[in-house]
Amino acid sequence: MTIYDKCIPVEYEKNGEKKTSWKKIGVVFIGDDGKMWGRDECIPLNWDGKYNLFPQSQKEQTEQTEGMPF
């Protein structure tokens, strides 16, 4: 199984330069059979519905799946 963080971009300005940080809003799981499912932790206000998926590290994946029935 592979786990991805579901993140939205948050743009801000620092020292006159535009930058982007990423706010985690949930996780997406992709099973060995290719099926996907997810869990949202929040739904941002004024959100356009777009998000990016970033793979979790092995340590994060282990912590995320502890106690899961699969």
N, C-alpha and C positions, 0 to 999 in steps of 0.2 A: 504494500500500500504506500502511496505517496500522499503527502499532506502539503497543501499550499495555504499561505496566508492570503486572505481576500482583503485588498487595500484600496483606498481611494486617494487621489492626489490632493494635497493641500498646498496651495501656492502662497508664498510670502515673500517679502522683500527684506534683504539684509545688506547694509552698506551700499544701497542703491542698486543692488543686483537681485534679479528675480530668482527665487529658488523654489524647489518642490520638496516637501516631506511627504511621508506616506502614513496614513492613519489606518490601522488594522480594524476592520469591521466584521470579520468572521474568518472561518476556515473552510476549505474545500478538500474533500477526501477523494482520491481516485484509487479504487480497488484494483487488485491484480487482474480482475476480469474486465477492467476498463470502465466499469460503472462509476458514476460520479454522484456525490451527495455532499451537502454542506450544512453549516450551522452559522447563522448570523448572530453576532453579538450586539449589533445596533443597526439602526437604519437612519442615516444622516438626514437632516432637514435640507431642503433645497438641493437634493442630490439628483444628478441627471441619469443615474442608473449604471454608469460606466465604472468599472473597477479593473484592477490588475491582480494577477496571481503571482506570488513570489514563493518559491520552494522553501520549506522549512529545513533547518539543519537537522541532522540525525538526532541530536540531543532534544531539540524541540519536539520532533516527531514522537520520541519515546515518552516524553512528559505528556503529550497531547493524547496518546492512546492508552495510557495506564488506566486500567479499570474498564476498558471498553470490551464488550462481549465478542470480539472477533480476533 
